[in-house]
Amino acid sequence: MIRIKRIDTFILQSFLPLFVMTFCICLFIVLMQFLWRYIDDMVGKGLGIDVLGELFFYAAMTMVPMALPLAILLASLMIFGNLGENFELTAMKASGISLIRTMAPLIILMVFIAVGAFFFQNNMLPIAQTKMWTLLYSVRQKSPELEIPEGVFYDQIPGYNLFVESKNRDSGMLYDMMIYDVSRGFENSSIILADSGKMAITPDKTRLFLQLWDGESFENLKDVATGMKNVPYRRESFSTKEILVKFDANFNRMDEEGIRSQYVGKNMAELQATIDSVGAITDSMAMVYGKNLRTQRILSTEPYIAVRPSPDSEPVMQLHPDVEVKRHINIDSVFRGASSGTELRNLNQALTKAERARSEYEFRALQMADQLKTVRRHAIELQKKFTLSFACIIFFFIGAPLGAIIRKGGLGTPLVISVILFIFYYIIDNMGYKMARDGKLPVWQGMWLSAAVLLPLGIFFTYKAVNDSDVFNKDVYLNYFRRFFGVNEVRHLELKEVVMEEVDSTLAVARLGELCHSVQGFLDTNPPRQSYIDYWLRGFDRSALNALREDMEQLVEHLSNSRSKIVINTLTELPVLRSLWIIRPCRDRRISLALIALFPIGVPLWLYGRYEQRLLRNSLTSVGIVAARLISLFNPENNNAQNG
């Protein structure tokens, strides 16, 4: 029976409020991105708060797949960062509770969230996307509110351009008006000039009512001037004139079926059915087009194929077996004895037929490409049903171990790391999506590209956190690069205030003598100068060097317990031995012989290797000198060696 322990309750109570808060923040941020993107389509339309609220609600639901992984990453980073910063993780580990056991309740919670995200993607998201895009397209189609500016032409009334010199905002009067009516076309336009006027919307908001005073109108009568050299026009002077213009100011919702039939409005079953049906159509089209290419006669010539009489022979062009031979045409006989005009006419006819055939096949290729694009878009949407759930789990296994490693809570460091990781994920995911959409990668590879990149990162951080590795300790990486590039390391030792193990002078002298003997043996075995061939075949014995270095470091660790400050200072003069690969670059004799044969290429490495060998011998000589000095300090006749 599964028992919920107090630690599980503590972890869940700490995580859930933080997760809800970060999810709301992330959702608000991505919703603001949506608002900035489509703000031009909503401003100045006179939309009610109910329409805007409905649009933002459905937009927020469509943004959940983007906000949920980021919220999980940020929340897991913050909760485990807080636990590490307050030494609660340390206390749990001291009590025998591993990091995986601490993460166990949240792992189970992430599984439930991933399952819920899948059902949300499959059942709720298509409905939300359908309503959101339908509402957004309806908002785009709505006419803007009438706000006539002063001193500029206003063209938001379909078929009309309106100019107003000034206006009275209190009474609504417009002065010095100029109206261009191009609703019947530019060539049949009419112009109305008025000293003043008023504008109003009819109660049903389908017409615009204009009442004008003291003006003139000019109308082009080109329609009635058929065959006339001069185009007449009609001029009218009026003291009062009323005009009714078609202007729909209502908000009309589009039919949802248009969006519902697209890939964004379908669940898994509908997507798979569309993929199967369109895929079958595409396959049948490909078979028909391929057979036509193989068997169709082009320019009265029969189709041929390359046939190999035997596997080792050259291909021979033979008539396609599916074609019934009707007649053969000798191309040369068509032009033999023909005049230049006949020859040119035949060539033009052949070129026209070839162009027609090419246009036909290009049209077929476009049809195939359109069908394949439909299949890919539906397959992409189908894969998205699963990628969100997997991304939630991956981001948890990145955020939780990373928080335990960095041990920083709050919104500072976790927020920066979360944003960097999410931007990295978003770039890779968007790149994979575009490559899958354009057919440059199979759909499943493109859509799972981000997961394939981030999964090793999650495994790496989890492994390092479980083993308490110093992932972000810069000294570890600096020491590694120092060893790799051969940078000298400095030994740092200090006199210990509390010594747990006293140094035996007799044993110390004996071990120091063994160290001197080992150093001298290594120097005698490895000559100071190696020829080009000896360097590649032998080099310096790195196994013996590693054993010597290990013995020396153990001896230094033991002698560092000395109470003598002189001994400690002398120990710091011992150089740190470096076992670089360049002193013996290759252990395989066959590869060494191959490198010897590449004489000009191997010379720079040989010269650099000899340089490092010389530095190593100098360090070993220094070890022997310092060891001899230490022997004199630990000599029983020297009574001050242990008393400082």
Secondary structure, DSSP 8 states (H G I E B T S, - for coil): -----HHHHHHHHHHHHHHHHHHHHHHHHHHHHHHHHHHHHHTTS---HHHHHHHHHHHHHHTHHHHHHHHHHHHHHHHHHHHHHTTHHHHHHHTT--HHHHHHHHHHHHHHHHHHHHHIIIIIHHHHHHHHHHHHHHHHHS-------SSSEE--STTEEEEEEEE-TTT--EEEEEEEE-TT-GGG-EEEEEEEEEEEE-TTSSEEEEEEEEEEEEEE-GGG-TT-SS--EEEEEEEEEEEEEE---S-----THHHHTSGGG--HHHHHHHHHHHHHHHHHHHHHHHHHHHH--BTTB--EEEE-SSTTS--EEEE-TTS-------HHHHHTT--HHHHHHHHHHHHHHHHHHHHHHHHHHHHHHHHHHHHHHHHHHHHHHHHHHHHHHHHHHHHHHHHHHH---SSSHHHHHHHHHHHHHHHHHHHHHHHHHTTSS-HHHHHTHHHHHHHHHHHHHHHHHHTT--SS-HHHHHHHHHHHHT----------SS-SS---HHHHHHHHHHHHHHHHHHHHHS-S---HHHHHHT---HHHHHHHHHHHHHHHHHHTT-S-HHHHHHHTTS------GGGS----HHHHHHHHHSHHHHHHHHHHHHHHHHHHHHHHHHHHHHHHHHHHHHSTT-TTTTT-
